[in-house]
Amino acid sequence: MENSIVLSVVDIGNTEDLSFVKRAAQLYQELVSKGAAIGWVDPPSTEEVTCLLRELAIASDKGNACLIAAWVGSDLAGIGCWRRYNRPTHRPHADIEKVAVDPRYQGHGLGRRLMNHLISAAVDAGIEVLTIDFRGDNERAAKLYKSLGFIEYGRLPRFVAVGTARYDKMFYALDLR
């Protein structure tokens, strides 16, 4: 499968492609409905995903974001993005968000390839520090991020609320300078 993965930058034209938007929404919805920790408690609506993708594509045109899609054949197998911080003193830095891999393709290196592509795009955009936060029970993510050079710089105990459950919020950073 390694050779059949195609990674591509998503631009504004892709976000006008209803088929792509629908696939992205379905991927996020499926993962969230199964408990994935990607920032939603309930599966996002297609409209919400559409707005997110358009916002990222517009920011990407200005060099303020990067949205990457991973394809295996015609399947949208993964998606992820980074976005620059808005505060003027934080503008050289970006945060990785909404990294998602279809369960059918997990465990085959697709998440690593997606993250490497995001990191490479950040270097090309002059990003100095990439940050990422995630739920503390996501041990696979922690292992991946550490293997890519991210270091933990903070933790908020029992910060993430999903119903009555509470999880630590982990903060990792990768210095690209």
Chimera marker file (.cmm) of the C-alpha trace (Angstrom):
<marker_set name="trace">
<marker id="1" x="0.000" y="0.000" z="0.000" r="1" g="1" b="0" radius="0.5"/>
<marker id="2" x="2.933" y="2.379" z="0.693" r="1" g="1" b="0" radius="0.5"/>
<marker id="3" x="3.438" y="3.120" z="-3.018" r="1" g="1" b="0" radius="0.5"/>
<marker id="4" x="-0.253" y="3.552" z="-3.774" r="1" g="1" b="0" radius="0.5"/>
<marker id="5" x="-0.641" y="6.510" z="-1.388" r="1" g="1" b="0" radius="0.5"/>
<marker id="6" x="-0.877" y="9.883" z="-3.128" r="1" g="1" b="0" radius="0.5"/>
<marker id="7" x="-0.643" y="13.028" z="-1.011" r="1" g="1" b="0" radius="0.5"/>
<marker id="8" x="-1.840" y="16.324" z="-2.417" r="1" g="1" b="0" radius="0.5"/>
<marker id="9" x="-2.372" y="19.884" z="-1.276" r="1" g="1" b="0" radius="0.5"/>
<marker id="10" x="-6.040" y="20.830" z="-1.190" r="1" g="1" b="0" radius="0.5"/>
<marker id="11" x="-6.749" y="24.190" z="-2.802" r="1" g="1" b="0" radius="0.5"/>
<marker id="12" x="-9.860" y="26.309" z="-3.196" r="1" g="1" b="0" radius="0.5"/>
<marker id="13" x="-10.833" y="24.402" z="-6.347" r="1" g="1" b="0" radius="0.5"/>
<marker id="14" x="-10.920" y="21.125" z="-4.422" r="1" g="1" b="0" radius="0.5"/>
<marker id="15" x="-13.241" y="22.628" z="-1.819" r="1" g="1" b="0" radius="0.5"/>
<marker id="16" x="-15.703" y="23.446" z="-4.606" r="1" g="1" b="0" radius="0.5"/>
<marker id="17" x="-15.694" y="19.754" z="-5.571" r="1" g="1" b="0" radius="0.5"/>
<marker id="18" x="-18.756" y="18.420" z="-3.766" r="1" g="1" b="0" radius="0.5"/>
<marker id="19" x="-17.506" y="14.852" z="-4.064" r="1" g="1" b="0" radius="0.5"/>
<marker id="20" x="-14.296" y="15.725" z="-2.190" r="1" g="1" b="0" radius="0.5"/>
<marker id="21" x="-16.160" y="17.697" z="0.480" r="1" g="1" b="0" radius="0.5"/>
<marker id="22" x="-18.633" y="14.852" z="0.965" r="1" g="1" b="0" radius="0.5"/>
<marker id="23" x="-15.789" y="12.325" z="1.331" r="1" g="1" b="0" radius="0.5"/>
<marker id="24" x="-13.999" y="14.531" z="3.859" r="1" g="1" b="0" radius="0.5"/>
<marker id="25" x="-17.209" y="15.012" z="5.840" r="1" g="1" b="0" radius="0.5"/>
<marker id="26" x="-17.888" y="11.269" z="5.814" r="1" g="1" b="0" radius="0.5"/>
<marker id="27" x="-14.361" y="10.529" z="7.036" r="1" g="1" b="0" radius="0.5"/>
<marker id="28" x="-14.619" y="12.995" z="9.925" r="1" g="1" b="0" radius="0.5"/>
<marker id="29" x="-18.165" y="11.862" z="10.757" r="1" g="1" b="0" radius="0.5"/>
<marker id="30" x="-17.213" y="8.176" z="10.818" r="1" g="1" b="0" radius="0.5"/>
<marker id="31" x="-14.172" y="8.745" z="12.995" r="1" g="1" b="0" radius="0.5"/>
<marker id="32" x="-15.955" y="11.011" z="15.485" r="1" g="1" b="0" radius="0.5"/>
<marker id="33" x="-18.927" y="8.630" z="15.724" r="1" g="1" b="0" radius="0.5"/>
<marker id="34" x="-16.428" y="5.925" z="16.761" r="1" g="1" b="0" radius="0.5"/>
<marker id="35" x="-14.893" y="8.142" z="19.442" r="1" g="1" b="0" radius="0.5"/>
<marker id="36" x="-11.928" y="9.644" z="17.580" r="1" g="1" b="0" radius="0.5"/>
<marker id="37" x="-10.447" y="12.638" z="19.348" r="1" g="1" b="0" radius="0.5"/>
<marker id="38" x="-10.190" y="15.202" z="16.546" r="1" g="1" b="0" radius="0.5"/>
<marker id="39" x="-11.927" y="18.158" z="18.140" r="1" g="1" b="0" radius="0.5"/>
<marker id="40" x="-15.592" y="17.264" z="17.862" r="1" g="1" b="0" radius="0.5"/>
<marker id="41" x="-17.776" y="15.553" z="20.469" r="1" g="1" b="0" radius="0.5"/>
<marker id="42" x="-20.535" y="14.879" z="17.944" r="1" g="1" b="0" radius="0.5"/>
<marker id="43" x="-19.958" y="14.135" z="14.259" r="1" g="1" b="0" radius="0.5"/>
<marker id="44" x="-19.701" y="17.406" z="12.339" r="1" g="1" b="0" radius="0.5"/>
<marker id="45" x="-22.303" y="18.261" z="9.743" r="1" g="1" b="0" radius="0.5"/>
<marker id="46" x="-21.321" y="18.301" z="6.090" r="1" g="1" b="0" radius="0.5"/>
<marker id="47" x="-21.899" y="22.069" z="6.149" r="1" g="1" b="0" radius="0.5"/>
<marker id="48" x="-19.484" y="22.472" z="9.076" r="1" g="1" b="0" radius="0.5"/>
<marker id="49" x="-16.798" y="20.470" z="7.272" r="1" g="1" b="0" radius="0.5"/>
<marker id="50" x="-17.424" y="22.456" z="4.072" r="1" g="1" b="0" radius="0.5"/>
<marker id="51" x="-16.869" y="25.731" z="5.950" r="1" g="1" b="0" radius="0.5"/>
<marker id="52" x="-13.710" y="24.383" z="7.602" r="1" g="1" b="0" radius="0.5"/>
<marker id="53" x="-12.235" y="23.187" z="4.293" r="1" g="1" b="0" radius="0.5"/>
<marker id="54" x="-13.020" y="26.457" z="2.490" r="1" g="1" b="0" radius="0.5"/>
<marker id="55" x="-11.573" y="28.503" z="5.344" r="1" g="1" b="0" radius="0.5"/>
<marker id="56" x="-8.375" y="26.441" z="5.243" r="1" g="1" b="0" radius="0.5"/>
<marker id="57" x="-8.108" y="26.616" z="1.449" r="1" g="1" b="0" radius="0.5"/>
<marker id="58" x="-8.496" y="30.410" z="1.487" r="1" g="1" b="0" radius="0.5"/>
<marker id="59" x="-5.887" y="30.704" z="4.259" r="1" g="1" b="0" radius="0.5"/>
<marker id="60" x="-3.636" y="28.371" z="2.265" r="1" g="1" b="0" radius="0.5"/>
<marker id="61" x="-3.755" y="30.718" z="-0.736" r="1" g="1" b="0" radius="0.5"/>
<marker id="62" x="-2.320" y="33.409" z="1.565" r="1" g="1" b="0" radius="0.5"/>
<marker id="63" x="0.370" y="31.119" z="3.014" r="1" g="1" b="0" radius="0.5"/>
<marker id="64" x="-1.406" y="30.912" z="6.358" r="1" g="1" b="0" radius="0.5"/>
<marker id="65" x="-2.469" y="27.261" z="6.245" r="1" g="1" b="0" radius="0.5"/>
<marker id="66" x="-1.895" y="23.984" z="4.473" r="1" g="1" b="0" radius="0.5"/>
<marker id="67" x="-4.489" y="21.265" z="3.949" r="1" g="1" b="0" radius="0.5"/>
<marker id="68" x="-3.263" y="17.858" z="2.764" r="1" g="1" b="0" radius="0.5"/>
<marker id="69" x="-5.361" y="14.956" z="1.494" r="1" g="1" b="0" radius="0.5"/>
<marker id="70" x="-4.074" y="11.387" z="1.298" r="1" g="1" b="0" radius="0.5"/>
<marker id="71" x="-5.555" y="9.172" z="-1.387" r="1" g="1" b="0" radius="0.5"/>
<marker id="72" x="-5.403" y="5.423" z="-1.904" r="1" g="1" b="0" radius="0.5"/>
<marker id="73" x="-6.862" y="4.969" z="-5.351" r="1" g="1" b="0" radius="0.5"/>
<marker id="74" x="-10.122" y="6.927" z="-5.314" r="1" g="1" b="0" radius="0.5"/>
<marker id="75" x="-10.497" y="6.638" z="-1.517" r="1" g="1" b="0" radius="0.5"/>
<marker id="76" x="-9.859" y="9.666" z="0.669" r="1" g="1" b="0" radius="0.5"/>
<marker id="77" x="-7.734" y="7.777" z="3.183" r="1" g="1" b="0" radius="0.5"/>
<marker id="78" x="-6.586" y="10.685" z="5.332" r="1" g="1" b="0" radius="0.5"/>
<marker id="79" x="-6.612" y="14.420" z="5.786" r="1" g="1" b="0" radius="0.5"/>
<marker id="80" x="-4.817" y="16.942" z="7.964" r="1" g="1" b="0" radius="0.5"/>
<marker id="81" x="-3.807" y="20.570" z="8.120" r="1" g="1" b="0" radius="0.5"/>
<marker id="82" x="-1.759" y="23.218" z="9.826" r="1" g="1" b="0" radius="0.5"/>
<marker id="83" x="-2.753" y="26.816" z="10.363" r="1" g="1" b="0" radius="0.5"/>
<marker id="84" x="-0.648" y="29.834" z="11.347" r="1" g="1" b="0" radius="0.5"/>
<marker id="85" x="-1.404" y="31.463" z="14.670" r="1" g="1" b="0" radius="0.5"/>
<marker id="86" x="-3.247" y="34.790" z="14.350" r="1" g="1" b="0" radius="0.5"/>
<marker id="87" x="-1.459" y="36.731" z="17.087" r="1" g="1" b="0" radius="0.5"/>
<marker id="88" x="1.254" y="38.947" z="15.576" r="1" g="1" b="0" radius="0.5"/>
<marker id="89" x="3.895" y="37.643" z="18.005" r="1" g="1" b="0" radius="0.5"/>
<marker id="90" x="2.990" y="34.053" z="17.095" r="1" g="1" b="0" radius="0.5"/>
<marker id="91" x="2.760" y="34.448" z="13.282" r="1" g="1" b="0" radius="0.5"/>
<marker id="92" x="5.978" y="32.509" z="12.560" r="1" g="1" b="0" radius="0.5"/>
<marker id="93" x="4.376" y="29.442" z="14.131" r="1" g="1" b="0" radius="0.5"/>
<marker id="94" x="1.533" y="27.100" z="13.181" r="1" g="1" b="0" radius="0.5"/>
<marker id="95" x="-0.700" y="24.500" z="14.791" r="1" g="1" b="0" radius="0.5"/>
<marker id="96" x="-1.477" y="21.107" z="13.268" r="1" g="1" b="0" radius="0.5"/>
<marker id="97" x="-5.205" y="20.351" z="13.363" r="1" g="1" b="0" radius="0.5"/>
<marker id="98" x="-7.776" y="17.729" z="12.440" r="1" g="1" b="0" radius="0.5"/>
<marker id="99" x="-5.411" y="14.923" z="11.406" r="1" g="1" b="0" radius="0.5"/>
<marker id="100" x="-7.607" y="11.968" z="10.476" r="1" g="1" b="0" radius="0.5"/>
<marker id="101" x="-6.895" y="8.587" z="8.890" r="1" g="1" b="0" radius="0.5"/>
<marker id="102" x="-9.591" y="6.216" z="7.678" r="1" g="1" b="0" radius="0.5"/>
<marker id="103" x="-9.592" y="3.124" z="9.961" r="1" g="1" b="0" radius="0.5"/>
<marker id="104" x="-9.087" y="0.882" z="6.906" r="1" g="1" b="0" radius="0.5"/>
<marker id="105" x="-5.697" y="2.511" z="6.346" r="1" g="1" b="0" radius="0.5"/>
<marker id="106" x="-4.490" y="2.902" z="9.930" r="1" g="1" b="0" radius="0.5"/>
<marker id="107" x="-1.375" y="0.992" z="10.899" r="1" g="1" b="0" radius="0.5"/>
<marker id="108" x="0.187" y="1.177" z="7.418" r="1" g="1" b="0" radius="0.5"/>
<marker id="109" x="2.258" y="4.359" z="7.754" r="1" g="1" b="0" radius="0.5"/>
<marker id="110" x="-0.297" y="6.698" z="6.215" r="1" g="1" b="0" radius="0.5"/>
<marker id="111" x="-0.468" y="8.915" z="9.322" r="1" g="1" b="0" radius="0.5"/>
<marker id="112" x="3.322" y="9.211" z="9.305" r="1" g="1" b="0" radius="0.5"/>
<marker id="113" x="3.350" y="10.125" z="5.599" r="1" g="1" b="0" radius="0.5"/>
<marker id="114" x="0.591" y="12.679" z="6.140" r="1" g="1" b="0" radius="0.5"/>
<marker id="115" x="2.449" y="14.247" z="9.078" r="1" g="1" b="0" radius="0.5"/>
<marker id="116" x="5.746" y="14.293" z="7.156" r="1" g="1" b="0" radius="0.5"/>
<marker id="117" x="4.023" y="16.060" z="4.256" r="1" g="1" b="0" radius="0.5"/>
<marker id="118" x="2.524" y="18.634" z="6.643" r="1" g="1" b="0" radius="0.5"/>
<marker id="119" x="5.929" y="19.179" z="8.263" r="1" g="1" b="0" radius="0.5"/>
<marker id="120" x="7.625" y="19.570" z="4.872" r="1" g="1" b="0" radius="0.5"/>
<marker id="121" x="4.998" y="22.094" z="3.744" r="1" g="1" b="0" radius="0.5"/>
<marker id="122" x="5.508" y="24.015" z="7.001" r="1" g="1" b="0" radius="0.5"/>
<marker id="123" x="9.271" y="24.170" z="6.402" r="1" g="1" b="0" radius="0.5"/>
<marker id="124" x="8.636" y="25.425" z="2.851" r="1" g="1" b="0" radius="0.5"/>
<marker id="125" x="6.291" y="28.108" z="4.253" r="1" g="1" b="0" radius="0.5"/>
<marker id="126" x="8.923" y="29.314" z="6.721" r="1" g="1" b="0" radius="0.5"/>
<marker id="127" x="7.119" y="28.045" z="9.817" r="1" g="1" b="0" radius="0.5"/>
<marker id="128" x="9.493" y="28.084" z="12.797" r="1" g="1" b="0" radius="0.5"/>
<marker id="129" x="7.602" y="25.956" z="15.323" r="1" g="1" b="0" radius="0.5"/>
<marker id="130" x="4.763" y="23.515" z="14.699" r="1" g="1" b="0" radius="0.5"/>
<marker id="131" x="2.493" y="22.692" z="17.612" r="1" g="1" b="0" radius="0.5"/>
<marker id="132" x="-0.113" y="20.016" z="18.057" r="1" g="1" b="0" radius="0.5"/>
<marker id="133" x="-2.458" y="19.178" z="20.885" r="1" g="1" b="0" radius="0.5"/>
<marker id="134" x="-4.309" y="15.941" z="21.418" r="1" g="1" b="0" radius="0.5"/>
<marker id="135" x="-6.181" y="13.902" z="23.981" r="1" g="1" b="0" radius="0.5"/>
<marker id="136" x="-3.960" y="12.172" z="26.511" r="1" g="1" b="0" radius="0.5"/>
<marker id="137" x="-5.425" y="8.716" z="25.924" r="1" g="1" b="0" radius="0.5"/>
<marker id="138" x="-4.304" y="8.772" z="22.280" r="1" g="1" b="0" radius="0.5"/>
<marker id="139" x="-1.111" y="6.776" z="22.836" r="1" g="1" b="0" radius="0.5"/>
<marker id="140" x="-0.639" y="5.943" z="19.140" r="1" g="1" b="0" radius="0.5"/>
<marker id="141" x="-0.619" y="9.642" z="18.284" r="1" g="1" b="0" radius="0.5"/>
<marker id="142" x="1.853" y="10.414" z="21.089" r="1" g="1" b="0" radius="0.5"/>
<marker id="143" x="4.186" y="7.680" z="19.856" r="1" g="1" b="0" radius="0.5"/>
<marker id="144" x="3.993" y="8.949" z="16.253" r="1" g="1" b="0" radius="0.5"/>
<marker id="145" x="4.557" y="12.594" z="17.173" r="1" g="1" b="0" radius="0.5"/>
<marker id="146" x="7.535" y="11.750" z="19.403" r="1" g="1" b="0" radius="0.5"/>
<marker id="147" x="9.063" y="9.641" z="16.617" r="1" g="1" b="0" radius="0.5"/>
<marker id="148" x="8.793" y="12.675" z="14.314" r="1" g="1" b="0" radius="0.5"/>
<marker id="149" x="10.725" y="14.840" z="16.776" r="1" g="1" b="0" radius="0.5"/>
<marker id="150" x="7.884" y="16.553" z="18.624" r="1" g="1" b="0" radius="0.5"/>
<marker id="151" x="8.466" y="17.157" z="22.318" r="1" g="1" b="0" radius="0.5"/>
<marker id="152" x="5.894" y="17.562" z="25.062" r="1" g="1" b="0" radius="0.5"/>
<marker id="153" x="5.757" y="21.119" z="26.387" r="1" g="1" b="0" radius="0.5"/>
<marker id="154" x="2.629" y="20.919" z="28.485" r="1" g="1" b="0" radius="0.5"/>
<marker id="155" x="-0.307" y="18.988" z="29.813" r="1" g="1" b="0" radius="0.5"/>
<marker id="156" x="-3.658" y="20.057" z="31.238" r="1" g="1" b="0" radius="0.5"/>
<marker id="157" x="-4.938" y="17.254" z="33.490" r="1" g="1" b="0" radius="0.5"/>
<marker id="158" x="-8.564" y="16.202" z="32.956" r="1" g="1" b="0" radius="0.5"/>
<marker id="159" x="-9.161" y="19.164" z="30.617" r="1" g="1" b="0" radius="0.5"/>
<marker id="160" x="-10.955" y="17.534" z="27.674" r="1" g="1" b="0" radius="0.5"/>
<marker id="161" x="-14.592" y="16.781" z="28.471" r="1" g="1" b="0" radius="0.5"/>
<marker id="162" x="-16.453" y="14.114" z="26.514" r="1" g="1" b="0" radius="0.5"/>
<marker id="163" x="-19.723" y="13.587" z="28.332" r="1" g="1" b="0" radius="0.5"/>
<marker id="164" x="-18.755" y="12.717" z="31.893" r="1" g="1" b="0" radius="0.5"/>
<marker id="165" x="-15.297" y="11.426" z="30.903" r="1" g="1" b="0" radius="0.5"/>
<marker id="166" x="-12.250" y="13.664" z="31.362" r="1" g="1" b="0" radius="0.5"/>
<marker id="167" x="-8.929" y="13.369" z="29.549" r="1" g="1" b="0" radius="0.5"/>
<marker id="168" x="-5.609" y="15.164" z="29.753" r="1" g="1" b="0" radius="0.5"/>
<marker id="169" x="-4.877" y="17.614" z="26.952" r="1" g="1" b="0" radius="0.5"/>
<marker id="170" x="-1.340" y="17.124" z="25.642" r="1" g="1" b="0" radius="0.5"/>
<marker id="171" x="0.719" y="19.879" z="24.007" r="1" g="1" b="0" radius="0.5"/>
<marker id="172" x="3.636" y="18.956" z="21.717" r="1" g="1" b="0" radius="0.5"/>
<marker id="173" x="5.928" y="21.113" z="19.579" r="1" g="1" b="0" radius="0.5"/>
<marker id="174" x="8.427" y="20.581" z="16.771" r="1" g="1" b="0" radius="0.5"/>
<marker id="175" x="11.113" y="23.239" z="16.337" r="1" g="1" b="0" radius="0.5"/>
<marker id="176" x="11.816" y="23.664" z="12.608" r="1" g="1" b="0" radius="0.5"/>
<marker id="177" x="14.427" y="26.434" z="12.952" r="1" g="1" b="0" radius="0.5"/>
<link id1="1" id2="2" r="1" g="1" b="0" radius="0.2"/>
<link id1="2" id2="3" r="1" g="1" b="0" radius="0.2"/>
<link id1="3" id2="4" r="1" g="1" b="0" radius="0.2"/>
<link id1="4" id2="5" r="1" g="1" b="0" radius="0.2"/>
<link id1="5" id2="6" r="1" g="1" b="0" radius="0.2"/>
<link id1="6" id2="7" r="1" g="1" b="0" radius="0.2"/>
<link id1="7" id2="8" r="1" g="1" b="0" radius="0.2"/>
<link id1="8" id2="9" r="1" g="1" b="0" radius="0.2"/>
<link id1="9" id2="10" r="1" g="1" b="0" radius="0.2"/>
<link id1="10" id2="11" r="1" g="1" b="0" radius="0.2"/>
<link id1="11" id2="12" r="1" g="1" b="0" radius="0.2"/>
<link id1="12" id2="13" r="1" g="1" b="0" radius="0.2"/>
<link id1="13" id2="14" r="1" g="1" b="0" radius="0.2"/>
<link id1="14" id2="15" r="1" g="1" b="0" radius="0.2"/>
<link id1="15" id2="16" r="1" g="1" b="0" radius="0.2"/>
<link id1="16" id2="17" r="1" g="1" b="0" radius="0.2"/>
<link id1="17" id2="18" r="1" g="1" b="0" radius="0.2"/>
<link id1="18" id2="19" r="1" g="1" b="0" radius="0.2"/>
<link id1="19" id2="20" r="1" g="1" b="0" radius="0.2"/>
<link id1="20" id2="21" r="1" g="1" b="0" radius="0.2"/>
<link id1="21" id2="22" r="1" g="1" b="0" radius="0.2"/>
<link id1="22" id2="23" r="1" g="1" b="0" radius="0.2"/>
<link id1="23" id2="24" r="1" g="1" b="0" radius="0.2"/>
<link id1="24" id2="25" r="1" g="1" b="0" radius="0.2"/>
<link id1="25" id2="26" r="1" g="1" b="0" radius="0.2"/>
<link id1="26" id2="27" r="1" g="1" b="0" radius="0.2"/>
<link id1="27" id2="28" r="1" g="1" b="0" radius="0.2"/>
<link id1="28" id2="29" r="1" g="1" b="0" radius="0.2"/>
<link id1="29" id2="30" r="1" g="1" b="0" radius="0.2"/>
<link id1="30" id2="31" r="1" g="1" b="0" radius="0.2"/>
<link id1="31" id2="32" r="1" g="1" b="0" radius="0.2"/>
<link id1="32" id2="33" r="1" g="1" b="0" radius="0.2"/>
<link id1="33" id2="34" r="1" g="1" b="0" radius="0.2"/>
<link id1="34" id2="35" r="1" g="1" b="0" radius="0.2"/>
<link id1="35" id2="36" r="1" g="1" b="0" radius="0.2"/>
<link id1="36" id2="37" r="1" g="1" b="0" radius="0.2"/>
<link id1="37" id2="38" r="1" g="1" b="0" radius="0.2"/>
<link id1="38" id2="39" r="1" g="1" b="0" radius="0.2"/>
<link id1="39" id2="40" r="1" g="1" b="0" radius="0.2"/>
<link id1="40" id2="41" r="1" g="1" b="0" radius="0.2"/>
<link id1="41" id2="42" r="1" g="1" b="0" radius="0.2"/>
<link id1="42" id2="43" r="1" g="1" b="0" radius="0.2"/>
<link id1="43" id2="44" r="1" g="1" b="0" radius="0.2"/>
<link id1="44" id2="45" r="1" g="1" b="0" radius="0.2"/>
<link id1="45" id2="46" r="1" g="1" b="0" radius="0.2"/>
<link id1="46" id2="47" r="1" g="1" b="0" radius="0.2"/>
<link id1="47" id2="48" r="1" g="1" b="0" radius="0.2"/>
<link id1="48" id2="49" r="1" g="1" b="0" radius="0.2"/>
<link id1="49" id2="50" r="1" g="1" b="0" radius="0.2"/>
<link id1="50" id2="51" r="1" g="1" b="0" radius="0.2"/>
<link id1="51" id2="52" r="1" g="1" b="0" radius="0.2"/>
<link id1="52" id2="53" r="1" g="1" b="0" radius="0.2"/>
<link id1="53" id2="54" r="1" g="1" b="0" radius="0.2"/>
<link id1="54" id2="55" r="1" g="1" b="0" radius="0.2"/>
<link id1="55" id2="56" r="1" g="1" b="0" radius="0.2"/>
<link id1="56" id2="57" r="1" g="1" b="0" radius="0.2"/>
<link id1="57" id2="58" r="1" g="1" b="0" radius="0.2"/>
<link id1="58" id2="59" r="1" g="1" b="0" radius="0.2"/>
<link id1="59" id2="60" r="1" g="1" b="0" radius="0.2"/>
<link id1="60" id2="61" r="1" g="1" b="0" radius="0.2"/>
<link id1="61" id2="62" r="1" g="1" b="0" radius="0.2"/>
<link id1="62" id2="63" r="1" g="1" b="0" radius="0.2"/>
<link id1="63" id2="64" r="1" g="1" b="0" radius="0.2"/>
<link id1="64" id2="65" r="1" g="1" b="0" radius="0.2"/>
<link id1="65" id2="66" r="1" g="1" b="0" radius="0.2"/>
<link id1="66" id2="67" r="1" g="1" b="0" radius="0.2"/>
<link id1="67" id2="68" r="1" g="1" b="0" radius="0.2"/>
<link id1="68" id2="69" r="1" g="1" b="0" radius="0.2"/>
<link id1="69" id2="70" r="1" g="1" b="0" radius="0.2"/>
<link id1="70" id2="71" r="1" g="1" b="0" radius="0.2"/>
<link id1="71" id2="72" r="1" g="1" b="0" radius="0.2"/>
<link id1="72" id2="73" r="1" g="1" b="0" radius="0.2"/>
<link id1="73" id2="74" r="1" g="1" b="0" radius="0.2"/>
<link id1="74" id2="75" r="1" g="1" b="0" radius="0.2"/>
<link id1="75" id2="76" r="1" g="1" b="0" radius="0.2"/>
<link id1="76" id2="77" r="1" g="1" b="0" radius="0.2"/>
<link id1="77" id2="78" r="1" g="1" b="0" radius="0.2"/>
<link id1="78" id2="79" r="1" g="1" b="0" radius="0.2"/>
<link id1="79" id2="80" r="1" g="1" b="0" radius="0.2"/>
<link id1="80" id2="81" r="1" g="1" b="0" radius="0.2"/>
<link id1="81" id2="82" r="1" g="1" b="0" radius="0.2"/>
<link id1="82" id2="83" r="1" g="1" b="0" radius="0.2"/>
<link id1="83" id2="84" r="1" g="1" b="0" radius="0.2"/>
<link id1="84" id2="85" r="1" g="1" b="0" radius="0.2"/>
<link id1="85" id2="86" r="1" g="1" b="0" radius="0.2"/>
<link id1="86" id2="87" r="1" g="1" b="0" radius="0.2"/>
<link id1="87" id2="88" r="1" g="1" b="0" radius="0.2"/>
<link id1="88" id2="89" r="1" g="1" b="0" radius="0.2"/>
<link id1="89" id2="90" r="1" g="1" b="0" radius="0.2"/>
<link id1="90" id2="91" r="1" g="1" b="0" radius="0.2"/>
<link id1="91" id2="92" r="1" g="1" b="0" radius="0.2"/>
<link id1="92" id2="93" r="1" g="1" b="0" radius="0.2"/>
<link id1="93" id2="94" r="1" g="1" b="0" radius="0.2"/>
<link id1="94" id2="95" r="1" g="1" b="0" radius="0.2"/>
<link id1="95" id2="96" r="1" g="1" b="0" radius="0.2"/>
<link id1="96" id2="97" r="1" g="1" b="0" radius="0.2"/>
<link id1="97" id2="98" r="1" g="1" b="0" radius="0.2"/>
<link id1="98" id2="99" r="1" g="1" b="0" radius="0.2"/>
<link id1="99" id2="100" r="1" g="1" b="0" radius="0.2"/>
<link id1="100" id2="101" r="1" g="1" b="0" radius="0.2"/>
<link id1="101" id2="102" r="1" g="1" b="0" radius="0.2"/>
<link id1="102" id2="103" r="1" g="1" b="0" radius="0.2"/>
<link id1="103" id2="104" r="1" g="1" b="0" radius="0.2"/>
<link id1="104" id2="105" r="1" g="1" b="0" radius="0.2"/>
<link id1="105" id2="106" r="1" g="1" b="0" radius="0.2"/>
<link id1="106" id2="107" r="1" g="1" b="0" radius="0.2"/>
<link id1="107" id2="108" r="1" g="1" b="0" radius="0.2"/>
<link id1="108" id2="109" r="1" g="1" b="0" radius="0.2"/>
<link id1="109" id2="110" r="1" g="1" b="0" radius="0.2"/>
<link id1="110" id2="111" r="1" g="1" b="0" radius="0.2"/>
<link id1="111" id2="112" r="1" g="1" b="0" radius="0.2"/>
<link id1="112" id2="113" r="1" g="1" b="0" radius="0.2"/>
<link id1="113" id2="114" r="1" g="1" b="0" radius="0.2"/>
<link id1="114" id2="115" r="1" g="1" b="0" radius="0.2"/>
<link id1="115" id2="116" r="1" g="1" b="0" radius="0.2"/>
<link id1="116" id2="117" r="1" g="1" b="0" radius="0.2"/>
<link id1="117" id2="118" r="1" g="1" b="0" radius="0.2"/>
<link id1="118" id2="119" r="1" g="1" b="0" radius="0.2"/>
<link id1="119" id2="120" r="1" g="1" b="0" radius="0.2"/>
<link id1="120" id2="121" r="1" g="1" b="0" radius="0.2"/>
<link id1="121" id2="122" r="1" g="1" b="0" radius="0.2"/>
<link id1="122" id2="123" r="1" g="1" b="0" radius="0.2"/>
<link id1="123" id2="124" r="1" g="1" b="0" radius="0.2"/>
<link id1="124" id2="125" r="1" g="1" b="0" radius="0.2"/>
<link id1="125" id2="126" r="1" g="1" b="0" radius="0.2"/>
<link id1="126" id2="127" r="1" g="1" b="0" radius="0.2"/>
<link id1="127" id2="128" r="1" g="1" b="0" radius="0.2"/>
<link id1="128" id2="129" r="1" g="1" b="0" radius="0.2"/>
<link id1="129" id2="130" r="1" g="1" b="0" radius="0.2"/>
<link id1="130" id2="131" r="1" g="1" b="0" radius="0.2"/>
<link id1="131" id2="132" r="1" g="1" b="0" radius="0.2"/>
<link id1="132" id2="133" r="1" g="1" b="0" radius="0.2"/>
<link id1="133" id2="134" r="1" g="1" b="0" radius="0.2"/>
<link id1="134" id2="135" r="1" g="1" b="0" radius="0.2"/>
<link id1="135" id2="136" r="1" g="1" b="0" radius="0.2"/>
<link id1="136" id2="137" r="1" g="1" b="0" radius="0.2"/>
<link id1="137" id2="138" r="1" g="1" b="0" radius="0.2"/>
<link id1="138" id2="139" r="1" g="1" b="0" radius="0.2"/>
<link id1="139" id2="140" r="1" g="1" b="0" radius="0.2"/>
<link id1="140" id2="141" r="1" g="1" b="0" radius="0.2"/>
<link id1="141" id2="142" r="1" g="1" b="0" radius="0.2"/>
<link id1="142" id2="143" r="1" g="1" b="0" radius="0.2"/>
<link id1="143" id2="144" r="1" g="1" b="0" radius="0.2"/>
<link id1="144" id2="145" r="1" g="1" b="0" radius="0.2"/>
<link id1="145" id2="146" r="1" g="1" b="0" radius="0.2"/>
<link id1="146" id2="147" r="1" g="1" b="0" radius="0.2"/>
<link id1="147" id2="148" r="1" g="1" b="0" radius="0.2"/>
<link id1="148" id2="149" r="1" g="1" b="0" radius="0.2"/>
<link id1="149" id2="150" r="1" g="1" b="0" radius="0.2"/>
<link id1="150" id2="151" r="1" g="1" b="0" radius="0.2"/>
<link id1="151" id2="152" r="1" g="1" b="0" radius="0.2"/>
<link id1="152" id2="153" r="1" g="1" b="0" radius="0.2"/>
<link id1="153" id2="154" r="1" g="1" b="0" radius="0.2"/>
<link id1="154" id2="155" r="1" g="1" b="0" radius="0.2"/>
<link id1="155" id2="156" r="1" g="1" b="0" radius="0.2"/>
<link id1="156" id2="157" r="1" g="1" b="0" radius="0.2"/>
<link id1="157" id2="158" r="1" g="1" b="0" radius="0.2"/>
<link id1="158" id2="159" r="1" g="1" b="0" radius="0.2"/>
<link id1="159" id2="160" r="1" g="1" b="0" radius="0.2"/>
<link id1="160" id2="161" r="1" g="1" b="0" radius="0.2"/>
<link id1="161" id2="162" r="1" g="1" b="0" radius="0.2"/>
<link id1="162" id2="163" r="1" g="1" b="0" radius="0.2"/>
<link id1="163" id2="164" r="1" g="1" b="0" radius="0.2"/>
<link id1="164" id2="165" r="1" g="1" b="0" radius="0.2"/>
<link id1="165" id2="166" r="1" g="1" b="0" radius="0.2"/>
<link id1="166" id2="167" r="1" g="1" b="0" radius="0.2"/>
<link id1="167" id2="168" r="1" g="1" b="0" radius="0.2"/>
<link id1="168" id2="169" r="1" g="1" b="0" radius="0.2"/>
<link id1="169" id2="170" r="1" g="1" b="0" radius="0.2"/>
<link id1="170" id2="171" r="1" g="1" b="0" radius="0.2"/>
<link id1="171" id2="172" r="1" g="1" b="0" radius="0.2"/>
<link id1="172" id2="173" r="1" g="1" b="0" radius="0.2"/>
<link id1="173" id2="174" r="1" g="1" b="0" radius="0.2"/>
<link id1="174" id2="175" r="1" g="1" b="0" radius="0.2"/>
<link id1="175" id2="176" r="1" g="1" b="0" radius="0.2"/>
<link id1="176" id2="177" r="1" g="1" b="0" radius="0.2"/>
</marker_set>
